[in-house]
Amino acid sequence: MNIITYPERNTWADLLKRPTLQTESLRETVLEILNRIKFEGDKAVLEYEEKFDKVRLNSLLVSEEEIAEAEKKVSIELKAAITLAYNNIRTFHAAQVFQGKKITTLPGVTCWQKAVAIEKVGLYIPGGTAPLFSTVLMLATPAQIAGCKEIILCTPPDKEGKIHPAILYAAKLAGISRIFKAGGVQAIGAMAYGTESIPKVYKIFGPGNQYVTAAKQQVSLRDVAIDMPAGPSEVAVLADETANPVFVAADLLSQAGTDSQAILITTSETLLKAVTEEVERQLAQLPRKEIASRSLAASKLILVKNMDEAVEMTNEYAPEHLIIETKDYLEISERIVNAGSVFLGYYSPESAGDYASGTNHTLPTNGYAKAYSGVSLDSFIRKITFQEITPEGIAMIGPAIEVMAANEQLDAHKNAVSVRLNK
């Protein structure tokens, strides 16, 4: 890990840069795949599954028999853990249900909002090095609570044409029955355009590699909405001299995956040195230490002068995950304005939010926390505004509308009011 001590404010922009994804160089490849999916449908999806996932499929749809068989293969222990997580995620997101109120802005003028579910949503669950069944819960549960009429899931199969049993079990628990064997760019294209088997959706959710990221960006230009811009995962730990270096090191390593980044911002030189040693000790014990080691090359331990500077640097970085391990963590948390999800105190690891506390782990990365929220119930709904104006109401606001419309030279707008006032 890179150790930086007392950096000057004018160096922060370079210091806090993320590892960059070269999505521009992928554009031609991604466009070629998307165009084939758009015009050739299932045929192209099946061919790309054979090319990229090394599997020849007869059908893209996961059968009911496969779902039932998968349930038998999931251990009782894992089923219990998944169920606990599902219940917590459901409880947290159900509390976000929108309660619209009718507001009378003037006598006879009533306005309100109504929340309406996005009718068709597509969830993408990566395969890759780990089966992300937790992401199934994070996306399917709020979609279910929102009342989305059609929820489909795409995920790449293994070389035997099978989906990991835990993914299928989590999908069934969260109420998804239409699951398709499709990964990568071809899955994003299928959900964006629709094929003979995979229906077109209105919004696509879910993480993925740089090809999936590039594909989501491309289809979002004109064909379908997406959850948010995405990049490699990241964690920042904000700590003082009271933090436990064993905990801090574990937190930094918890996000040490391919292309990801971990940052420690601390006011304690003693802690920084202890964390450096502890990271090396824990790293040697990790089964995936080679991947973690590559991630640590882009990670940083930063020593700053005081807590004011630490908070300012944290807000500038705008981390996906922020863990605050300080003696006054509640007070510090009030000063945080840019972060995807915040974990408070010595016993709140980022892993809790990733799995089972109830909050959503689909979060803005790459500094987008300055402008984007993580996935929530709101991500799966739209709010439609309504207004009801009575004769008394149009008499109250009509003259003002006429003046404003006339001054914008929109005479037809003015006339729509004038004919009512005259009557």
C-alpha positions in Angstrom: 0.0 0.0 0.0 1.1 3.6 -0.7 1.8 5.6 2.4 1.3 9.4 2.2 2.0 11.8 5.1 0.5 15.3 5.5 -0.3 15.9 1.8 -0.8 19.5 0.8 -4.4 20.5 -0.2 -3.4 21.2 -3.8 -2.2 17.6 -4.2 -5.5 16.0 -3.1 -7.1 15.8 -6.6 -4.2 13.6 -7.9 -3.9 11.7 -4.6 -7.5 10.6 -4.6 -7.8 9.4 -8.2 -9.3 6.0 -8.7 -7.9 3.2 -11.0 -9.3 4.1 -14.4 -11.5 1.7 -16.5 -10.6 2.0 -20.2 -14.2 1.7 -21.4 -13.6 3.8 -24.5 -11.3 1.1 -25.9 -14.1 -1.4 -25.4 -16.6 0.6 -27.2 -16.2 -1.0 -30.6 -16.5 -4.5 -29.3 -19.5 -3.7 -27.1 -21.3 -1.9 -30.0 -20.8 -4.9 -32.2 -22.3 -7.3 -29.7 -25.2 -5.0 -28.9 -26.0 -4.6 -32.6 -26.1 -8.3 -33.2 -28.3 -8.8 -30.1 -30.7 -6.1 -31.4 -31.1 -7.6 -34.8 -30.6 -11.3 -34.3 -32.1 -11.9 -30.8 -31.7 -15.3 -29.2 -29.5 -16.6 -31.9 -26.8 -14.0 -31.1 -27.2 -14.4 -27.4 -26.7 -18.2 -27.7 -23.6 -17.7 -29.9 -22.0 -15.3 -27.5 -22.7 -17.6 -24.5 -20.8 -20.3 -26.4 -18.0 -17.8 -27.2 -17.6 -16.1 -23.8 -19.1 -18.4 -21.2 -17.9 -21.6 -23.0 -21.3 -23.3 -22.9 -23.7 -24.5 -25.6 -27.3 -23.9 -24.4 -30.5 -25.2 -25.8 -32.6 -22.7 -23.9 -31.9 -19.4 -22.1 -34.7 -19.7 -19.6 -34.0 -21.5 -16.3 -36.6 -24.2 -15.9 -38.7 -24.8 -12.8 -37.0 -28.1 -12.4 -33.6 -26.4 -12.2 -34.9 -24.0 -9.6 -36.3 -26.8 -7.5 -33.1 -28.9 -7.8 -31.0 -25.9 -6.8 -32.9 -25.5 -3.5 -31.9 -29.0 -2.5 -28.2 -28.2 -3.0 -28.2 -25.1 -0.7 -27.1 -26.0 2.8 -29.5 -25.4 5.7 -26.9 -23.0 7.2 -26.8 -20.9 4.0 -30.6 -20.9 3.6 -30.9 -19.5 7.1 -28.3 -16.8 6.5 -30.0 -15.8 3.2 -33.4 -15.7 4.8 -32.1 -13.5 7.7 -30.6 -11.1 5.2 -33.8 -11.1 3.1 -36.0 -10.3 6.1 -33.7 -7.4 7.1 -33.5 -6.0 3.6 -37.2 -6.3 3.2 -37.9 -4.5 6.6 -35.5 -1.6 5.8 -36.8 -1.1 2.2 -40.5 -1.5 3.2 -40.1 1.5 5.5 -39.3 3.6 2.5 -42.8 3.3 0.9 -43.8 6.8 -0.3 -46.8 8.5 1.4 -48.1 11.2 -0.9 -49.9 14.1 0.6 -52.4 16.4 -1.1 -51.2 20.0 -0.7 -53.5 23.1 -1.2 -51.2 25.8 -2.5 -54.1 28.3 -2.8 -57.9 27.9 -2.3 -59.1 25.7 -5.1 -55.6 24.6 -6.2 -54.6 21.1 -5.0 -51.4 19.3 -5.9 -50.0 15.9 -5.0 -47.7 13.1 -6.0 -48.3 9.4 -6.6 -45.7 6.7 -6.6 -46.0 4.3 -9.4 -43.7 1.2 -9.9 -41.6 0.9 -13.0 -43.5 -1.9 -14.8 -40.6 -3.9 -16.2 -37.1 -4.1 -14.7 -34.1 -6.3 -15.4 -31.6 -7.4 -12.9 -28.1 -8.4 -13.8 -26.1 -10.6 -11.5 -22.5 -11.3 -12.4 -20.9 -14.7 -12.4 -17.1 -14.3 -12.6 -15.1 -15.3 -9.5 -17.9 -15.4 -7.0 -21.7 -16.1 -7.1 -23.2 -12.8 -6.0 -26.5 -14.1 -4.5 -26.5 -11.2 -2.0 -27.0 -8.8 -5.0 -30.1 -10.8 -6.0 -31.6 -9.9 -2.6 -30.5 -6.3 -2.8 -32.2 -5.8 -6.2 -35.1 -8.2 -6.2 -36.5 -7.3 -2.8 -37.1 -3.6 -3.3 -38.4 -4.3 -6.8 -40.9 -6.7 -5.3 -41.9 -4.2 -2.6 -42.3 -1.4 -5.2 -44.8 -3.6 -7.1 -42.9 -4.0 -10.4 -45.1 -6.1 -12.6 -42.3 -7.9 -14.5 -39.0 -8.6 -12.8 -36.5 -10.7 -14.8 -32.9 -11.7 -13.9 -30.0 -12.5 -16.2 -26.8 -14.2 -14.9 -24.1 -16.2 -16.7 -24.1 -20.0 -16.5 -21.1 -22.2 -15.7 -19.6 -24.4 -18.4 -22.2 -27.1 -17.6 -25.0 -24.6 -18.3 -25.9 -24.4 -14.6 -26.6 -21.3 -12.4 -25.1 -21.3 -9.0 -27.8 -22.9 -6.6 -27.6 -20.0 -4.1 -28.4 -17.5 -6.8 -31.5 -19.5 -7.8 -32.5 -20.0 -4.2 -32.2 -16.2 -3.4 -34.2 -15.4 -6.5 -37.0 -17.7 -5.6 -37.1 -16.3 -2.0 -37.3 -12.8 -3.4 -40.1 -13.7 -5.7 -38.4 -14.0 -9.1 -39.3 -16.9 -11.3 -38.1 -15.7 -14.7 -34.3 -16.2 -14.8 -32.2 -16.4 -17.9 -28.8 -17.8 -18.6 -27.1 -14.9 -20.2 -24.0 -12.9 -19.1 -22.0 -9.9 -20.0 -22.8 -7.5 -22.8 -25.2 -10.0 -24.4 -27.4 -10.0 -21.2 -27.5 -6.2 -21.1 -28.4 -6.0 -24.8 -31.1 -8.7 -24.5 -32.8 -6.7 -21.6 -32.4 -3.4 -23.4 -33.8 -4.5 -26.8 -35.7 -7.7 -26.0 -35.3 -11.1 -27.8 -37.6 -14.0 -28.5 -36.9 -15.4 -25.0 -35.8 -12.4 -22.9 -38.3 -9.5 -22.6 -37.3 -5.9 -23.1 -37.3 -3.9 -19.8 -37.6 -0.2 -18.9 -34.7 -0.1 -16.4 -31.6 -2.3 -15.8 -29.9 -2.8 -12.5 -26.8 -4.5 -11.3 -23.0 -4.5 -11.2 -20.6 -6.0 -13.7 -17.1 -5.9 -15.2 -15.9 -3.2 -17.5 -17.7 -4.7 -20.5 -21.0 -4.7 -18.7 -20.4 -1.2 -17.5 -19.7 0.0 -21.0 -22.8 -1.8 -22.3 -25.0 -0.3 -19.7 -23.7 3.2 -20.5 -24.3 2.6 -24.2 -27.9 1.3 -24.0 -28.8 4.1 -21.5 -28.2 6.7 -24.2 -31.5 6.0 -25.9 -32.9 2.6 -25.2 -33.4 2.0 -21.5 -32.7 3.5 -18.1 -29.9 2.2 -15.8 -29.5 2.3 -12.0 -26.3 4.4 -11.9 -22.8 4.8 -13.4 -20.6 2.1 -11.9 -17.0 1.2 -11.5 -14.8 -1.0 -9.3 -15.8 -1.2 -5.6 -14.1 1.0 -3.0 -13.9 1.6 0.7 -12.5 4.5 2.8 -11.8 4.2 6.5 -11.7 7.4 8.6 -9.9 6.6 11.9 -8.2 8.2 14.9 -5.9 6.8 17.6 -8.7 4.9 19.3 -9.3 2.6 16.3 -8.3 -1.1 16.5 -5.6 -1.7 13.8 -6.8 -5.3 13.4 -10.3 -4.1 12.5 -9.0 -1.3 10.2 -6.8 -3.7 8.3 -9.6 -6.2 7.9 -11.9 -3.5 6.6 -9.3 -2.3 4.0 -8.8 -5.9 2.8 -12.5 -6.6 2.7 -12.7 -4.5 -0.5 -9.4 -5.7 -2.0 -10.7 -7.2 -5.3 -9.8 -6.8 -8.9 -9.4 -3.0 -9.8 -10.9 -2.0 -6.4 -9.4 0.6 -4.0 -9.1 0.9 -0.3 -8.0 4.1 1.5 -7.3 4.9 5.1 -7.4 8.5 6.2 -6.1 8.9 9.8 -4.9 11.5 12.2 -2.7 9.0 14.0 0.8 8.0 12.9 0.9 5.2 15.4 -2.3 3.7 13.9 -1.0 4.1 10.4 2.1 2.1 11.2 0.2 -0.6 13.1 -2.3 -0.9 10.2 0.5 -1.3 7.7 1.9 -4.3 9.6 -1.5 -5.8 10.2 -2.5 -5.6 6.5 0.6 -7.6 5.6 -0.1 -10.2 8.3 -3.8 -10.7 7.3 -3.0 -10.6 3.6 -0.8 -13.6 4.0 -3.7 -15.6 5.4 -6.2 -14.8 2.6 -7.0 -17.5 0.1 -7.3 -14.9 -2.7 -4.2 -13.0 -1.6 -2.9 -12.6 -5.2 -6.1 -10.6 -6.2 -5.9 -8.7 -2.9 -2.2 -7.8 -3.5 -3.0 -6.3 -6.9 -5.8 -4.2 -5.4 -3.5 -2.9 -2.7 -1.2 -1.4 -5.3 -3.8 1.2 -5.9 -4.7 1.6 -2.2 -3.4 4.3 0.1 -2.7 5.0 3.8 -2.9 8.8 4.3 -1.8 10.6 7.4 -3.4 14.1 7.9 -2.9 16.9 10.4 -6.3 16.9 12.1 -9.9 15.6 12.0 -11.1 18.7 10.1 -8.7 17.9 7.3 -9.7 14.2 7.5 -13.4 15.0 7.1 -12.7 17.4 4.2 -10.6 14.8 2.4 -13.2 12.1 2.9 -15.9 14.3 1.4 -13.7 15.1 -1.5 -13.1 11.4 -2.2 -16.8 10.6 -1.9 -16.3 6.9 -1.2 -18.8 4.1 -2.1 -18.3 2.7 1.4 -17.1 4.8 4.4 -16.3 3.3 7.8 -15.8 5.8 10.6 -13.8 4.4 13.5 -13.2 7.3 15.8 -14.2 8.0 19.4 -16.8 10.6 18.3 -18.0 8.8 15.2 -21.6 10.1 15.5 -20.5 13.7 15.6 -18.1 13.1 12.7 -20.8 11.4 10.7 -23.0 14.6 10.8 -20.2 16.3 8.8 -20.1 13.7 6.0 -22.0 14.9 2.9 -20.5 12.7 0.2 -20.6 8.9 0.6 -22.7 5.9 -0.7 -23.1 4.1 2.6 -21.6 4.9 6.0 -20.7 2.4 8.8 -20.4 3.9 12.3 -18.2 2.7 15.1 -15.7 -0.1 15.8 -18.3 -2.9 15.3 -19.9 -1.9 12.0 -17.9 -3.5 9.2 -18.7 -2.8 5.6 -19.5 -6.5 5.2 -22.7 -5.9 7.3 -24.1 -3.6 4.7 -23.0 -5.9 1.9 -25.0 -8.8 3.3 -27.4 -8.6 6.1 -27.9 -5.3 8.1 -30.7 -4.3 5.7 -29.3 -1.4 3.8 -28.6 -1.8 0.0 -25.1 -2.6 -1.2 -25.7 -1.3 -4.8 -24.0 2.0 -4.4 -22.3 4.8 -6.5 -18.6 4.4 -7.1 -15.9 6.5 -8.7 -16.9 9.7 -6.8 -20.5 9.6 -8.1 -21.6 9.7 -4.5 -21.4 13.4 -4.8 -24.4 13.3 -7.1 -26.0 9.9 -6.9 -27.8 7.8 -4.2 -27.5 4.1 -3.8 -30.3 1.8 -4.9 -33.4 2.1 -2.7 -37.1 1.6 -3.1 -37.2 4.9 -5.0 -35.0 3.4 -7.7 -37.9 1.2 -8.7 -40.6 3.8 -8.8 -41.6 7.0 -10.5 -43.5 9.8 -9.0 -46.3 11.3 -11.0 -47.6 14.8 -10.1 -51.3 15.6 -10.2 -53.1 18.9 -9.8 -56.8 19.7 -9.5 -58.0 23.3 -10.1 -61.5 24.5 -9.4 -63.2 27.6 -10.8 -62.2 29.4 -7.6 -58.6 28.2 -8.1 -58.2 29.3 -11.7 -59.6 32.7 -10.7 -56.8 32.8 -8.0 -53.8 31.9 -10.2 -55.1 32.5 -13.7 -54.1 36.2 -14.0 -50.6 35.5 -12.9 -50.3 32.7 -15.5 -51.6 35.1 -18.2 -48.9 37.6 -17.3 -46.1 35.1 -17.2 -47.1 33.4 -20.5 -47.4 36.7 -22.3 -44.0 37.7 -21.2 -42.5 34.4 -22.4 -44.4 35.1 -25.7 -46.3 31.8 -25.3 -49.7 33.1 -26.4 -51.4 29.7 -26.6 -50.4 29.1 -23.0 -52.1 32.3 -22.0 -55.2 31.6 -24.1 -55.7 28.2 -22.4 -56.2 30.2 -19.2 -58.0 33.2 -20.7 -60.8 31.1 -22.2 -61.5 29.6 -18.7 -61.4 33.0 -17.0 -63.8 34.5 -19.6 -66.3 31.6 -19.1 
